Amino acid sequence: MSDTKIVIDVAAEDSAAASRLALDLADTLKEVEGVLEADRTKSRDDTMDLGHTVEIVIQSGAMLALARGVATWLGHRKKASLTVRTHDKTGSVELTAEDIGADGLERIVEQLIKRT
């Protein structure tokens, strides 16, 4: 089985807040078991700012642990919304979570796992 790459875009009330939240999310996810990489990346090539995008690489089978990590993080930050993108053997998946709450996000990701 292979590693999976997931991209999360963080949105907040302004760009500076989104950047801070993305950095915090990346740092939090680095501690999740099965996460091989979690780093902020540029959202746009025409800016110096690392932006509000987090690229994550997880080991096979670590999706639920990642979902729980993101859900816990999101549960403490009511002002953030996330767009999660990944590509697998069945195609591309994009999920946007706004005011969804940690439990709702975890249930959605569990459903995504079942389809892969």
C-alpha distances in whole Angstrom, upper triangle without the diagonal:
4,7,9,13,16,20,22,26,29,32,35,39,39,37,38,37,33,33,34,31,28,29,29,26,24,26,25,21,21,22,19,17,13,15,15,17,20,23,25,26,29,29,31,32,36,36,36,35,31,31,29,26,23,20,17,13,11,9,6,9,12,13,16,17,17,19,21,22,23,25,27,27,29,31,33,33,35,36,32,31,27,25,22,20,16,15,12,12,15,17,18,19,22,24,27,28,32,34,31,31,28,28,28,25,23,24,23,19,19,20,17,14,16,16,12
4,7,10,13,17,20,23,26,29,33,36,36,34,35,34,30,30,31,29,25,26,27,24,21,23,23,19,19,20,18,16,12,13,12,14,17,19,22,22,25,26,28,28,32,32,32,31,27,28,26,23,20,16,14,10,9,7,6,9,11,12,16,16,16,18,21,21,21,24,26,26,27,30,31,31,33,34,30,28,25,23,19,17,14,12,10,11,14,15,16,17,20,22,25,26,30,32,30,30,27,28,27,24,22,23,22,19,19,20,17,15,17,16,13
4,7,10,13,16,20,22,26,29,33,33,30,31,30,27,26,27,25,22,22,23,20,18,20,19,16,15,17,15,13,10,10,9,11,13,16,18,19,22,22,25,26,29,29,29,28,24,24,23,19,16,13,10,7,6,5,5,9,9,10,14,14,13,16,18,18,18,21,23,22,24,26,28,28,30,31,27,25,22,20,16,15,12,11,10,12,15,16,15,16,18,20,22,24,27,29,27,27,25,25,25,22,20,22,20,17,18,19,16,14,17,17,13
4,6,10,13,17,19,23,26,30,30,28,28,28,24,24,25,23,19,20,21,18,16,19,18,14,15,17,15,14,11,10,10,10,12,14,17,17,20,20,22,24,27,27,27,26,22,22,20,16,14,11,8,6,5,6,7,9,9,9,12,13,11,13,16,16,16,19,21,20,21,24,26,26,27,28,24,22,18,17,13,11,8,8,8,11,13,13,12,12,14,16,19,20,24,26,24,24,22,23,22,19,18,19,17,14,15,16,13,12,15,14,11
4,7,10,13,16,20,23,27,26,24,25,24,21,20,22,20,16,18,19,16,14,17,17,13,14,17,15,15,12,10,10,9,10,12,13,13,16,16,19,20,23,23,24,22,18,18,17,13,11,7,6,4,7,9,10,12,11,10,14,14,12,14,17,16,15,18,20,19,20,23,24,24,25,25,21,20,16,14,11,9,6,8,9,12,14,13,11,12,13,15,17,19,22,25,23,23,21,23,22,18,18,20,18,14,17,18,14,14,17,16,14
4,7,10,13,16,20,23,23,21,22,21,18,18,19,17,14,16,17,13,12,15,15,12,13,16,14,15,13,11,11,10,9,11,12,12,15,14,17,19,22,22,23,20,17,16,14,10,8,6,5,6,8,11,12,13,12,10,13,13,10,11,15,14,12,15,17,16,16,20,21,20,22,22,18,16,12,10,7,6,5,8,10,14,15,13,11,10,10,11,13,15,18,21,19,20,18,20,19,15,15,17,15,12,15,16,12,13,16,16,14
4,7,10,13,17,20,20,18,19,18,15,15,17,14,11,13,15,12,11,15,15,12,14,17,16,18,16,13,14,11,9,10,10,9,11,11,14,16,19,19,19,17,14,13,11,7,6,5,6,9,11,15,16,17,15,13,16,16,12,13,16,15,12,15,18,16,16,19,20,19,20,19,16,14,10,8,6,5,6,10,13,16,17,15,12,11,9,11,12,14,16,19,19,19,18,20,19,15,16,19,16,14,17,18,15,16,19,18,17
4,6,10,13,17,17,15,16,15,12,12,14,11,9,12,13,9,10,13,13,11,14,16,15,18,17,14,15,13,10,10,9,10,12,10,14,17,19,19,19,16,13,11,8,6,5,6,8,11,13,17,18,18,16,14,15,15,12,12,14,13,10,13,15,13,12,16,17,15,16,16,12,10,6,6,4,6,9,13,15,19,19,17,14,12,10,9,9,11,13,16,15,16,15,18,17,13,15,17,15,13,17,18,15,16,20,19,19
4,7,10,14,13,12,14,13,9,10,12,10,8,11,13,10,11,15,15,14,16,19,18,21,20,17,18,16,13,12,10,10,10,8,12,15,17,16,17,14,12,9,6,4,6,9,11,15,17,20,22,22,20,17,19,19,15,15,17,16,12,15,17,14,13,17,17,15,15,14,10,8,6,5,7,8,12,15,18,22,22,19,16,14,11,10,9,10,12,15,15,17,17,19,18,15,17,19,17,16,19,20,18,20,23,22,22
4,7,10,11,9,11,9,6,8,9,7,6,10,11,9,11,14,14,14,16,19,18,22,21,18,20,17,14,13,10,12,12,10,14,17,19,17,17,14,12,9,5,6,8,11,13,17,19,22,24,24,21,19,20,19,16,15,17,15,11,13,15,12,10,14,14,11,12,10,7,6,5,7,9,12,15,18,22,25,25,22,19,17,13,12,10,10,10,13,14,15,15,18,17,14,17,19,17,17,20,21,20,21,25,24,24
4,7,8,8,10,8,5,9,10,8,9,12,13,12,14,17,17,17,20,22,22,25,25,22,24,21,17,16,14,14,14,12,14,18,19,17,18,15,14,10,7,9,12,15,17,21,22,26,27,27,24,22,23,22,19,18,19,18,14,15,17,14,12,15,15,11,11,9,6,5,6,8,11,14,18,21,24,28,27,25,21,18,15,13,10,10,9,12,14,15,16,19,18,16,19,21,19,19,23,23,22,24,27,27,27
4,5,7,8,6,5,9,10,8,10,13,13,13,16,18,18,19,21,23,23,27,27,24,26,23,19,18,16,17,16,14,17,20,21,18,19,16,15,12,9,12,14,18,20,23,25,29,30,30,27,24,25,24,21,20,21,19,16,16,17,14,12,14,14,10,10,6,5,7,9,12,15,18,21,25,28,31,31,28,25,22,18,16,13,12,10,11,14,15,16,20,19,17,20,23,21,21,25,26,25,27,30,30,30
4,7,9,7,7,11,11,11,13,16,16,16,19,21,21,22,25,26,27,30,31,28,30,27,23,22,19,20,19,17,19,22,22,19,20,17,17,14,12,15,18,21,23,27,29,33,34,34,31,28,28,28,25,23,24,22,19,20,20,17,15,17,16,12,11,7,8,10,13,15,18,21,25,28,31,35,34,31,28,25,22,20,16,15,12,13,16,17,19,23,22,20,23,26,24,25,28,29,28,30,33,33,33
4,6,5,6,9,10,11,12,15,16,16,18,20,21,22,25,27,27,31,31,28,29,26,22,20,17,18,16,14,16,19,18,16,17,14,15,11,10,14,17,20,23,27,29,33,34,34,31,29,30,29,26,25,26,24,21,22,22,19,17,19,18,14,14,11,10,12,14,16,19,21,25,28,32,35,35,32,28,26,22,21,18,17,15,16,19,20,22,25,24,23,26,28,26,26,30,31,29,32,35,34,34
4,5,5,6,9,10,10,12,14,15,16,18,20,21,23,25,26,29,29,26,27,23,20,17,14,14,13,11,13,16,15,12,13,10,11,8,8,11,14,18,21,24,27,31,33,33,30,28,29,28,25,24,26,23,20,22,22,19,18,20,19,16,16,13,12,13,14,15,18,20,23,26,30,33,33,30,26,25,21,20,18,18,16,18,21,22,23,26,25,23,26,28,26,26,30,31,29,31,34,34,33
4,5,5,6,9,10,11,12,14,16,17,18,20,22,24,25,29,29,26,26,23,19,17,14,15,14,13,15,17,17,13,13,10,11,8,9,12,15,18,21,25,27,31,33,33,30,28,29,28,25,25,26,23,20,22,22,18,18,20,18,15,16,13,12,14,15,17,20,22,25,28,32,35,35,33,29,27,24,23,20,20,18,20,22,22,23,27,26,24,27,29,28,27,31,32,31,32,36,35,35
4,5,5,6,9,10,11,12,14,15,16,18,20,22,23,27,28,24,26,22,19,17,14,16,15,14,17,20,20,17,16,13,13,10,9,12,14,18,20,24,26,29,32,32,28,26,27,26,22,22,23,20,17,19,19,15,14,17,15,11,13,10,9,12,13,16,18,21,24,28,31,34,34,32,28,26,23,21,18,17,16,17,19,19,20,23,23,21,24,27,25,25,28,30,28,30,33,33,33
4,5,5,6,9,10,10,12,14,15,16,18,20,21,25,25,22,23,20,16,14,11,13,12,11,14,17,18,15,15,11,11,8,5,9,11,15,17,21,23,27,29,29,25,23,24,23,20,20,21,18,15,17,17,14,13,16,15,11,13,10,8,9,10,12,15,17,20,24,27,31,31,28,24,22,19,18,15,14,14,15,17,18,18,22,21,19,21,24,23,22,26,27,25,27,30,30,30
4,5,5,6,9,10,11,12,14,15,17,19,21,24,24,21,21,18,14,12,9,10,10,10,13,15,16,13,12,8,8,5,5,8,10,13,16,20,22,26,28,29,25,24,25,24,20,21,22,19,16,19,19,15,15,18,16,14,16,13,11,12,12,14,16,18,21,24,27,31,31,29,25,23,21,20,18,17,17,19,20,20,20,24,24,21,23,26,25,24,27,29,27,28,31,31,31
4,5,5,6,9,10,11,12,14,16,18,19,23,24,20,21,18,15,13,10,13,13,14,16,19,19,16,15,11,10,9,8,11,11,15,17,20,22,26,29,29,25,24,25,23,20,20,21,17,15,18,17,13,14,16,14,12,14,12,11,13,14,16,18,20,23,26,29,33,33,31,27,25,23,21,19,18,18,19,20,20,19,23,23,21,23,26,25,24,27,29,27,29,32,32,32
4,5,5,6,9,10,10,12,14,16,17,21,21,18,20,17,13,12,10,13,14,14,17,20,21,18,17,14,12,10,8,10,10,14,15,19,20,24,26,26,22,21,21,20,17,17,17,14,12,14,14,10,10,13,11,9,11,10,8,10,10,13,15,18,20,24,27,30,30,28,25,23,20,18,16,15,14,15,17,16,16,19,20,17,19,22,21,20,24,25,24,25,29,29,29
4,5,5,6,9,10,10,12,15,16,19,19,16,17,14,10,9,7,9,11,11,15,17,19,16,15,12,9,8,5,6,6,10,12,15,17,21,23,24,20,19,20,19,15,16,17,14,11,14,14,11,11,15,14,12,14,13,10,11,10,12,13,15,17,21,24,27,28,26,22,20,18,17,15,15,15,17,18,17,17,20,20,17,19,22,21,19,22,24,22,23,27,27,26
4,5,5,6,9,10,11,13,15,18,19,16,16,13,10,8,6,10,12,13,16,18,20,17,15,12,9,9,8,9,8,11,12,16,18,21,24,24,21,20,21,19,16,17,18,14,13,16,16,12,13,16,15,13,16,15,13,14,13,15,16,18,20,23,26,29,30,28,25,23,21,20,19,18,19,20,21,20,19,22,23,20,21,24,23,22,25,27,25,25,29,30,28
4,6,5,6,9,10,12,13,17,18,15,17,14,11,10,10,13,15,16,20,22,23,20,19,15,13,12,10,11,10,13,13,17,18,21,24,24,20,19,20,17,15,16,16,12,11,14,12,9,11,13,11,11,14,14,12,14,13,16,16,19,21,24,26,30,31,29,26,24,22,20,19,17,18,19,19,18,16,20,21,18,19,23,22,20,23,26,24,25,28,29,28
4,5,5,6,9,10,11,15,16,13,14,12,9,9,9,12,15,15,19,21,23,21,20,16,14,12,10,10,8,10,10,14,15,18,21,20,17,16,16,14,11,12,13,9,8,11,10,7,9,12,11,10,13,13,11,12,11,13,13,15,17,21,23,27,27,26,23,20,18,17,16,15,16,17,17,16,14,17,18,15,16,19,19,17,20,22,21,21,25,25,24
4,5,5,6,9,10,13,14,10,11,9,5,6,7,10,13,14,18,20,22,20,18,15,12,12,10,9,6,8,8,11,13,16,19,19,16,15,17,14,11,13,14,11,10,13,13,10,12,15,15,14,17,17,14,15,13,14,13,15,16,20,22,25,27,25,22,20,19,18,18,17,19,20,20,19,17,20,21,17,18,21,20,18,21,23,21,21,25,26,24
4,6,5,7,10,13,14,11,12,10,7,8,9,13,16,18,21,23,25,22,20,17,14,15,13,13,10,12,11,14,14,17,21,21,17,17,18,15,13,15,15,11,11,14,13,11,13,16,15,15,18,18,16,17,16,18,17,19,20,23,25,28,30,28,26,24,22,21,21,20,21,22,22,20,18,21,22,19,19,23,23,20,23,26,24,23,27,28,27
4,6,6,7,11,13,10,13,11,9,10,12,16,19,20,23,25,27,25,23,20,17,17,15,14,11,13,11,14,14,17,19,19,15,15,15,12,10,12,11,8,8,11,10,7,11,13,12,13,16,17,15,16,15,17,16,19,19,23,24,28,29,28,25,23,22,20,20,18,20,20,19,17,15,18,19,17,16,20,20,18,20,23,22,21,25,26,25
4,5,5,9,10,7,9,8,6,9,11,14,18,19,22,24,27,25,24,21,17,17,15,13,10,10,8,10,10,13,16,15,12,12,12,10,7,10,10,6,7,11,10,9,12,14,14,15,18,19,16,16,14,16,14,16,16,19,21,24,25,24,22,20,19,18,18,17,19,20,19,18,15,17,19,15,15,18,18,15,17,20,19,18,22,23,22
4,6,8,9,6,7,7,6,8,11,15,18,20,23,24,27,25,23,21,17,18,16,15,11,11,9,10,10,13,16,16,13,14,15,12,10,13,13,10,11,14,14,12,15,18,17,18,21,22,19,20,18,19,17,18,18,21,22,25,27,26,24,22,22,21,22,21,23,24,23,21,19,21,22,19,18,22,22,19,20,23,22,20,24,25,23
4,6,9,7,10,10,9,12,15,18,22,23,27,28,31,29,27,24,21,21,19,18,14,15,12,13,12,14,17,16,12,14,14,11,10,13,12,9,11,14,12,12,15,17,16,18,21,22,20,21,19,21,19,21,20,23,24,27,28,28,26,24,24,23,23,22,24,24,23,21,18,20,22,19,18,21,22,19,20,23,22,21,24,26,24
4,6,6,9,10,10,13,16,19,23,23,27,29,32,30,28,26,22,22,20,18,14,14,11,11,9,11,14,13,9,10,10,7,7,10,9,6,9,12,11,11,14,16,16,18,21,22,20,20,18,19,17,19,18,21,21,24,25,25,24,22,22,21,21,20,23,23,21,19,16,18,19,17,15,18,19,16,17,20,19,17,20,22,21
4,6,8,11,12,15,19,21,25,26,29,31,34,32,31,29,25,25,23,21,17,16,12,12,9,9,11,10,7,10,10,7,8,11,11,9,12,15,14,15,18,19,20,22,24,26,23,23,21,22,19,20,19,21,21,23,25,25,24,23,23,22,24,23,25,26,24,22,19,20,21,19,16,19,20,17,17,20,19,17,20,22,20
4,6,9,11,15,18,20,24,25,28,29,33,31,30,28,24,24,22,20,16,14,11,9,6,5,8,8,5,8,10,7,8,11,12,11,13,16,16,17,19,21,22,23,26,27,24,24,21,21,18,18,16,18,17,20,22,22,21,20,21,21,23,23,26,27,25,23,20,21,22,19,17,19,19,16,16,19,17,15,18,20,17
4,6,7,11,14,16,20,21,24,26,29,28,26,24,20,21,19,16,13,11,7,6,4,6,10,10,7,9,11,9,7,11,12,10,12,15,15,15,17,20,20,21,24,25,21,21,18,18,15,16,15,17,17,20,22,22,20,19,20,20,21,21,24,25,23,22,19,21,21,18,17,20,19,16,17,20,18,16,19,21,18
4,7,10,14,15,19,21,24,24,28,27,25,24,20,21,19,17,13,11,7,5,5,7,10,12,10,12,14,12,11,15,16,14,15,18,19,18,20,23,23,24,27,27,24,23,20,20,17,17,16,17,17,20,23,22,21,21,21,22,23,24,26,28,27,26,23,24,25,21,20,23,22,19,20,23,20,18,22,23,20
4,6,10,12,16,17,20,21,24,23,22,20,16,17,16,13,10,8,5,5,7,10,13,15,12,13,16,14,12,15,16,14,14,18,18,17,19,22,22,22,25,25,22,21,18,18,16,16,15,17,18,21,23,22,20,20,20,20,22,22,25,27,26,25,22,24,25,21,20,23,22,19,21,23,21,19,23,24,21
4,7,10,13,15,18,19,22,21,19,17,13,14,13,10,7,6,4,7,9,12,15,16,13,13,16,14,11,14,15,12,12,16,16,14,16,19,19,19,21,21,18,18,15,15,13,14,14,17,19,22,24,22,20,19,18,18,19,19,22,23,23,22,20,22,23,19,19,22,21,18,20,23,20,20,23,24,22
4,6,10,12,15,16,19,17,16,14,10,11,10,8,5,6,7,9,12,15,19,20,17,17,19,17,14,17,18,15,14,18,18,16,17,21,20,19,22,21,18,18,15,16,14,15,15,18,20,24,25,24,21,20,19,19,20,20,22,24,24,23,22,24,25,21,21,25,23,20,23,25,23,22,26,26,24
4,7,9,12,13,16,14,13,10,6,7,7,6,4,6,9,12,15,19,21,23,20,19,21,20,16,18,19,16,15,18,19,16,17,20,20,18,20,19,16,16,14,14,14,15,16,19,21,25,26,24,21,20,18,19,18,19,20,23,23,23,22,25,25,21,22,25,23,21,24,26,23,24,28,27,26
4,6,9,10,13,11,11,9,5,7,7,6,6,7,10,13,16,20,22,24,21,21,23,22,18,20,22,19,17,21,22,19,19,23,23,21,23,21,18,17,15,15,14,14,15,18,21,24,26,23,20,20,18,19,19,20,22,24,25,25,24,27,26,23,24,27,25,22,26,27,24,25,28,28,26
4,5,6,9,8,8,7,4,5,7,7,9,10,13,16,20,23,25,27,25,23,26,25,21,23,25,22,20,23,24,21,21,25,25,22,24,21,18,18,16,15,16,15,17,19,23,26,27,24,21,21,19,20,19,21,22,25,26,26,26,29,28,25,26,29,26,25,28,29,26,27,31,30,28
4,7,9,8,10,8,7,5,6,6,9,10,14,17,20,24,26,27,25,23,26,25,21,22,24,22,19,22,24,21,20,24,24,21,22,20,17,16,14,13,14,13,16,18,22,25,26,22,19,19,16,17,16,18,19,22,23,25,25,28,26,23,25,27,25,23,27,27,24,26,29,28,27
4,6,6,9,9,8,8,10,10,13,14,17,20,24,27,29,31,28,27,29,29,25,26,28,26,23,26,28,25,24,28,27,24,25,23,20,19,17,16,17,16,18,20,24,27,28,24,21,21,19,20,19,21,22,25,27,28,28,31,30,26,29,31,28,27,30,30,27,29,32,31,30
4,6,8,9,9,10,13,12,15,15,19,21,25,28,30,32,30,29,31,31,27,28,31,28,26,29,31,27,27,31,30,28,29,26,23,22,21,19,20,19,20,22,25,28,29,26,23,23,22,23,23,25,26,29,30,32,31,34,33,30,32,34,31,29,33,33,30,31,35,33,31
4,7,9,11,11,14,15,17,18,22,25,28,32,34,36,33,32,34,34,30,31,33,31,28,31,33,29,29,32,32,29,30,27,24,24,22,21,22,22,24,25,29,32,32,29,26,26,24,26,25,27,27,30,32,33,33,36,35,32,34,36,33,32,36,36,33,35,38,36,35
4,5,8,9,12,13,16,18,21,24,27,31,33,35,32,31,33,33,29,30,32,29,27,29,30,27,27,30,29,26,27,24,22,22,21,21,22,22,24,26,29,33,33,30,27,27,24,25,24,26,26,29,30,31,32,35,34,31,33,35,33,31,35,36,33,34,38,36,35
4,6,8,12,13,16,17,21,23,27,30,33,35,32,31,33,32,28,30,31,28,26,29,30,26,26,30,29,26,28,25,23,23,22,22,23,23,25,27,31,34,35,32,29,28,26,27,26,27,27,30,31,32,32,35,34,31,33,36,34,32,36,37,34,35,38,38,36
4,5,9,11,13,15,19,22,25,28,31,32,30,28,30,29,26,27,28,25,23,26,26,23,23,26,25,22,24,21,19,20,19,19,20,21,23,26,29,33,33,30,27,26,24,24,23,24,24,26,28,28,28,32,31,28,30,33,31,29,33,34,31,33,36,35,34
4,7,8,9,12,15,18,21,25,27,29,26,25,27,26,22,23,25,22,20,23,24,20,21,24,23,20,23,20,18,18,17,17,18,18,20,23,26,29,30,28,24,24,22,22,21,22,22,25,26,26,26,29,29,25,27,30,28,26,30,31,28,29,33,32,31
4,6,9,12,15,18,21,25,27,28,25,24,26,25,21,22,24,21,18,21,22,18,18,22,21,18,20,17,14,15,14,14,15,16,19,22,25,29,29,26,23,22,19,19,18,19,19,21,23,23,23,27,26,23,25,28,26,24,28,29,26,28,31,31,30
4,7,10,13,17,19,23,25,26,23,21,23,22,18,19,20,18,15,18,19,15,15,18,18,15,16,14,11,11,10,11,12,14,17,20,23,27,27,24,21,19,16,16,14,15,15,18,19,20,20,23,22,19,21,24,22,21,24,26,23,25,28,28,27
4,7,10,13,16,20,22,23,20,18,20,20,16,17,19,17,14,17,18,15,15,19,19,16,18,16,13,12,10,9,10,11,13,16,20,23,24,21,18,16,14,14,14,15,16,19,19,20,19,22,22,18,20,23,20,19,22,23,21,22,25,25,24
4,6,10,13,16,19,20,17,15,18,17,13,14,16,14,12,15,16,14,14,18,18,16,18,17,14,13,10,10,10,11,12,15,18,22,23,21,17,16,14,15,14,15,17,19,19,20,18,21,21,17,18,21,19,17,20,22,19,20,24,23,22
4,7,10,14,16,17,15,14,17,16,12,14,17,15,13,17,18,16,17,20,21,19,21,21,17,16,13,12,10,10,10,13,15,19,20,18,15,15,14,15,16,17,19,22,21,22,20,22,22,18,19,21,19,17,20,21,18,18,22,22,20
4,6,10,13,14,11,11,14,13,9,12,14,12,11,15,16,15,16,19,20,20,22,22,18,17,14,13,10,10,10,12,14,18,19,18,16,15,15,15,17,17,20,22,21,21,19,21,21,17,17,20,18,15,17,19,16,16,20,20,18
4,7,10,12,10,10,13,13,10,13,15,14,14,17,19,18,19,22,23,23,25,25,22,20,17,16,13,12,10,12,13,16,18,17,16,16,16,17,19,20,23,25,24,24,21,23,23,19,18,21,19,16,18,19,16,15,19,19,16
4,6,8,6,7,10,10,8,11,13,12,13,16,17,17,19,21,23,23,25,26,22,21,18,17,14,13,11,13,13,16,18,18,17,16,17,18,20,20,24,25,23,23,20,21,21,18,16,19,18,14,15,18,15,13,17,17,15
4,6,6,8,11,10,10,13,15,14,16,18,20,20,22,24,25,26,28,29,26,25,21,21,17,16,14,14,13,15,18,19,18,18,20,20,23,23,27,28,26,25,22,23,23,20,18,20,20,16,16,18,16,13,16,17,14
4,6,8,10,11,11,13,16,16,17,19,21,22,23,25,27,28,29,31,27,26,22,21,17,16,13,14,12,13,15,17,17,17,19,20,23,23,27,29,26,26,23,23,23,20,18,19,18,15,14,16,14,11,14,14,11
4,6,7,8,10,11,13,14,16,17,19,20,21,23,25,26,28,29,26,25,22,21,17,17,15,15,13,15,16,18,18,17,19,19,22,22,26,27,24,23,20,20,20,18,15,16,16,13,12,14,12,9,11,13,11
4,6,5,6,9,10,11,12,14,15,17,18,20,22,23,25,26,23,22,19,19,15,16,14,15,14,17,18,19,18,17,18,18,20,20,23,25,22,21,18,18,19,16,13,15,15,12,11,14,13,10,13,15,13
4,5,5,6,9,10,10,12,14,15,16,18,20,21,22,24,21,19,16,16,12,13,11,13,12,15,16,16,15,14,15,14,17,17,20,21,19,18,15,15,15,12,10,12,12,8,8,11,9,7,10,12,11
4,5,5,6,9,10,10,12,14,15,16,19,20,21,23,21,19,17,17,14,15,14,16,16,18,18,19,18,16,17,15,17,16,20,20,17,16,13,13,13,11,8,10,10,7,7,10,10,8,10,13,12
4,5,5,6,9,10,11,12,14,15,17,19,21,23,20,19,17,18,15,17,16,18,18,20,21,22,20,18,19,17,19,18,21,21,19,17,13,14,15,13,10,12,13,10,10,14,13,11,14,17,16
4,5,5,6,8,10,11,12,14,16,17,19,20,17,16,14,14,12,13,13,16,16,19,20,20,18,16,16,15,16,15,18,19,17,16,12,13,14,11,9,12,12,9,10,14,12,11,15,16,15
4,5,5,6,8,10,10,12,14,15,17,18,16,15,12,13,11,13,13,16,16,19,19,19,17,15,14,12,14,12,15,16,13,12,9,10,11,7,6,9,9,6,8,11,10,10,13,15,15
4,5,5,6,8,10,10,13,14,16,18,16,16,14,16,14,16,17,20,20,23,23,23,21,18,18,15,16,14,17,17,14,12,8,9,11,9,6,10,11,9,10,13,13,13,15,18,18
4,5,5,6,9,10,11,13,15,17,15,15,13,15,14,16,17,20,21,24,24,24,22,19,18,16,17,15,17,17,15,13,10,11,13,11,9,13,14,11,13,16,16,15,18,20,20
4,5,5,6,8,10,11,13,14,11,11,10,12,10,14,15,18,20,23,23,22,20,17,15,13,13,11,13,14,12,11,8,10,11,8,8,12,12,10,12,15,14,15,18,19,19
4,5,5,6,9,10,11,14,12,11,11,13,12,16,17,20,21,25,24,24,21,18,16,14,13,10,12,12,10,8,4,7,8,6,6,10,10,10,11,14,14,15,18,20,20
4,5,5,7,9,11,14,13,13,13,16,15,19,20,24,25,28,28,27,25,22,20,17,17,14,15,14,12,9,6,9,11,10,9,13,14,13,15,18,18,18,21,23,23
4,5,6,7,10,12,10,11,11,14,14,18,19,23,24,28,28,27,24,21,19,17,16,13,14,13,13,10,8,11,13,11,11,15,16,14,17,19,19,20,23,24,24
4,5,5,7,9,7,8,9,12,13,17,19,22,24,28,27,26,23,20,17,14,13,10,10,9,9,7,6,10,11,9,10,14,14,13,16,18,18,19,22,23,24
4,6,7,10,10,11,12,15,16,20,22,25,27,30,30,29,26,23,20,17,15,12,12,10,9,6,5,8,10,10,11,14,15,15,17,19,20,21,23,25,26
4,6,9,9,12,14,17,18,22,24,28,29,33,32,31,28,25,23,20,18,14,14,12,12,9,9,12,14,13,14,17,18,18,20,23,23,24,26,28,29
4,6,6,9,11,15,16,20,23,27,29,32,32,30,27,24,21,18,16,12,11,10,11,9,10,13,14,13,15,18,18,18,21,23,23,24,27,28,29
4,6,8,11,15,17,21,24,27,29,33,32,30,27,24,21,17,14,11,9,7,9,8,10,13,13,13,15,18,18,19,21,23,23,25,27,28,29
4,7,10,14,16,20,23,27,30,33,32,30,27,24,20,17,14,11,9,8,11,11,13,16,16,15,18,20,19,20,23,24,24,26,29,29,30
4,7,10,13,16,20,23,26,30,29,27,23,20,17,14,11,9,7,8,10,10,11,15,14,13,16,18,17,17,21,22,21,23,26,26,27
4,7,10,13,17,20,23,27,26,23,20,17,13,11,7,6,5,7,8,10,11,14,13,11,14,16,14,15,18,19,18,21,23,24,24
4,6,10,13,17,19,23,22,20,17,14,10,8,6,5,7,10,10,11,12,14,13,10,13,15,13,13,16,17,16,18,21,21,21
4,7,10,14,17,20,19,17,13,10,7,5,4,6,9,12,12,14,14,16,14,11,14,15,12,12,16,16,14,17,19,19,19
4,7,11,13,17,16,14,11,8,6,5,6,8,11,15,13,15,14,16,14,11,12,14,11,10,13,14,11,13,16,16,15
4,7,10,14,13,11,7,6,4,7,9,12,15,18,17,18,18,19,17,14,15,16,13,11,15,14,11,13,16,15,14
4,7,10,11,9,6,5,7,9,12,15,18,21,19,21,19,20,19,15,16,17,14,11,14,14,10,11,14,13,11
4,7,8,6,4,6,9,12,15,18,21,24,23,24,23,23,21,18,19,19,16,14,16,15,11,12,15,12,10
4,5,5,6,8,11,14,18,20,24,26,24,25,24,24,22,19,19,19,16,14,15,14,11,11,12,10,7
4,6,8,11,14,17,21,23,27,30,27,28,27,27,25,22,22,21,19,16,17,16,13,12,13,10,8
4,7,9,13,15,19,22,25,28,25,27,26,25,23,21,21,20,17,15,16,14,11,12,12,8,7
4,7,10,13,17,20,23,26,24,26,25,25,23,20,21,20,17,15,17,15,12,13,14,11,9
4,7,10,14,17,20,23,22,24,23,23,21,18,19,19,15,14,16,14,11,13,15,12,11
4,7,10,13,17,20,18,20,19,20,17,14,15,15,12,11,13,12,8,11,13,10,10
4,7,10,13,17,15,18,18,18,16,13,15,15,11,11,14,13,10,13,15,13,14
4,7,10,13,12,14,14,15,12,10,12,12,9,9,12,12,10,13,15,14,15
4,7,10,9,12,13,15,12,9,13,13,10,11,15,14,13,16,18,18,19
4,7,6,8,10,11,9,7,11,12,9,11,14,14,14,17,19,19,20
4,5,8,11,13,10,10,13,14,13,14,17,18,17,20,22,22,24
4,6,9,11,9,10,13,14,14,16,18,19,19,22,24,24,26
4,7,8,6,6,10,11,10,12,15,15,16,18,20,21,23
4,6,6,6,9,10,11,13,15,16,17,19,21,22,24
4,6,5,6,9,10,11,12,15,16,17,19,21,22
4,5,5,6,9,10,11,13,15,15,17,19,21
4,5,5,6,9,10,11,13,14,16,17,19
4,5,5,6,9,10,11,12,14,16,17
4,5,5,6,9,10,11,13,15,16
4,6,5,6,9,10,11,13,15
4,5,5,6,9,10,11,13
4,5,5,6,9,10,11
4,5,5,6,9,10
4,5,5,7,9
4,5,5,7
4,5,5
4,6
4
